[in-house]
Amino acid sequence: MPRGALPGVLTVMVSLGASLMVTEPAVGNAPVGILKGSVSNRATGEGLPGATVLLAGTTIGGSTDIEGRYTINEVPAGAYNLEVRLIGYQAITLTDIVISPGRSTTIDARLRETVVEAEGVTVTAGYFPANDVAPLGTVGFNAQEIRRSPGSANDVSRILMALPSTAAISDNANDLAVRGGSPMENGFYVDGIPIPNINHFPVQGSTGGPIGILNIDFVDNADFLTSGFSAAYGDRLSSVVDIKFREGNRDRIYGKAFLSFAGFGALGEGPLPGESGSWMIAANKSYLDLLVGAIGTGVAPQYGDIQGKATLDLDQNHRLTLMDIFGHSTIDFDKESSIDLGQRYYGVNTSTQNTAGASWRALWSKGFTSTTSLSVSTTRFDNEFKKVNSDALALRADNNDLNASFRNLNYLMLGRHERLEFGADLRLDRGRFDYFQRGDTTSRGTVDPDFTVARGVSSPKGALFATYITEIADRLTISAGARAEYYELSKSAVVAPRLSLSYRVSDRLTLSANSGIFYQQIPLVVLSSDPRFEELENSRAYHFGLGLEYMLRPDTRLSIEAYDKEYDRMPLNPDDPFRSVVDDALFNERFTTYTNLEPAGKAYTRGIEIMIQKKMAQDLYGLVSASYFRSRFQDYTGVWRDRIYDNRFIFSVIGGYKPGQEWEFSARWTYAGGRPYTPFDETLSRQANLGIIDQNRINAERYPAYHSLNIRIDRKFYFDNHLLDIYLSVWNAYNRANVAGYFWNSTDNVIDTQDQWSLLPIVGVEYEF
């Protein structure tokens, strides 16, 4: 959005928010709610009877019944931490449990089996559950941590951008460049179902976009896996984001309405007939286009989404879950605005996406559970752009992607400290590509011919995987696994081993190491340019990592990790030999057409990351992270160059203070070194009135360093049966002019600058009823 846009609307919204924040509700008795849920074995999902459940710092609590369920009535409304204990299992503390007035809150806890505690020994409940399969590079967030993070806009991806593993790209988009990898290398799962892209305005063949689709009220937690993730995940080179949706309320129907600067929406949830399960449905619609149209400045997106989940108990041991996530987005770059912004093209960009899935969870016997899911994702990309100077058609695309998936994951306890995870993945990726690109002068100064594609590409693939996890003397944990994959399109069969070791030196110090091999197919939109590309080898990455974790306090963890990620078989274009093809997978870049590709590229990312994470045990929470890394690739001529994600140094601080149940104050400050870019050859560019890059200085220059401060203030009002939450969030609080990129202004025939977000106040209102 242009810097300085919408000042009048922002003033009105900020004034409204300030007036609401000082308004006190008139209530009688202190409002109360209900806390309920289940406690289960983390490995198998079996319910655990006899577990103690206690709200920390209070005498309010209970225990689980024979099925592992609990209910605590008459809980004063507010935010709590929940301690869960059971002999023979590692005690845990779940933070940010919000009890709303007049309604029930469901919180499920999963405990890790461990040695039996000695009598008389006090065991501290852990705030950071260990991940046996991937002890390195794993960070988890609950829904409240995502919601209250300044600058996250209730977007799962944007809070992950504050971690040391992700390079700083732009506030304008939430592309995750994880440990030097392209955004196309990330995988997203919701309740075990793969989703190609969780963003509006998705980038075809990649995972980025400007803003997320997922409703944060659906999210229970999100785990970010960046290093040596388990064999249960494949066809991705860099990371996996595993998101769990919560269940709907099983007691009665509840609702929620929300309004912010970006849009408005509502959510409903309640029980299924006969106490057989629950349902949730939510819808969201933006109105930025109406505000921009009223003021008459710039362009703005239009987007909306609908998502729902239903959970049905087939019997005590079998549960069926149905889920659907739909999103539609469009943006119209009209000719007048494009001329004002110095752009060469104008037109409309539209996308429609939907993921529908069913998941069946079965408890076959004590120590043996399975989850089987079937899903279909469809995405349509419909674009048409014309030249500003001639109104001639420049690009027309009507592309359709279909991704069908069958996934089975099983957990089998072999003994008290041994278990086996195994399963299968079957997928069908199919694309129908119908696009035309007008021949034009390229950024290299060459002239490309017209390019037309009208064909389909189908890619069946399958995998079998297994991971064996054993714990020796309650100190050494070994996770050894492998994934056997077959890709029909390239006729390739590969085996990808994974290994993780974790040694608990003391109650506070743990050392870990991992390694693994990962494969990923080149996106179908790239392969669609030429049938010959279908035989290209899959890209490959080797992961190596070493790390330590030290518990400064039960609620504060220090982690240090060093890693090395080595790539080969990366696609390169001999006709554009200095460019990394996979680095085109950004929201503001996108994949283009290719006439020649070879899997000859190499790359690496090596770095060290330090992170201190403090959970909200009482009134303070925070996260401090820093990383130093180098990300480089070898071009087609054999020269090593910096990749566009090579910030080298990133530092981030997130912190918050919650003095009571009503107020919360938080802030986030990020600093990142400038990303590499290729400068223009100004003489050639002026002659052509077009940005012609200097091919002798590929990625040789760097943008100015990025830094920005985001702050947020929350005020909650508790009524007898309702909750009103009003927040004021200020992005880029000191109005830093961070550079998103340089472009050639075709209107003025000069180099121009595209900035990221300017100072942006956002007022939001959420009302639960």
Helices and strands as residue ranges (DSSP letters): H 7-21, E 32-41, E 52-55, E 61-63, E 69-76, E 78-85, E 92-99, E 104-106, E 109-111, E 138-142, H 143-148, H 156-160, E 166-167, E 177-178, G 183-185, E 186-190, E 193-195, E 199-200, E 211-212, G 216-218, E 219-225, E 239-245, E 254-259, E 263-271, G 273-275, E 277-286, H 288-295, E 302-315, E 318-333, H 335-340, E 345-365, E 368-387, E 393-415, E 418-437, E 451-472, E 476-487, E 492-504, E 509-520, H 524-527, G 531-535, E 539-553, E 556-572, G 581-584, E 598-614, E 620-634, E 640-642, E 649-657, E 663-672, E 676-677, H 682-688, E 701-702, E 706-718, E 723-731, E 739-745, E 750-755, E 760-768
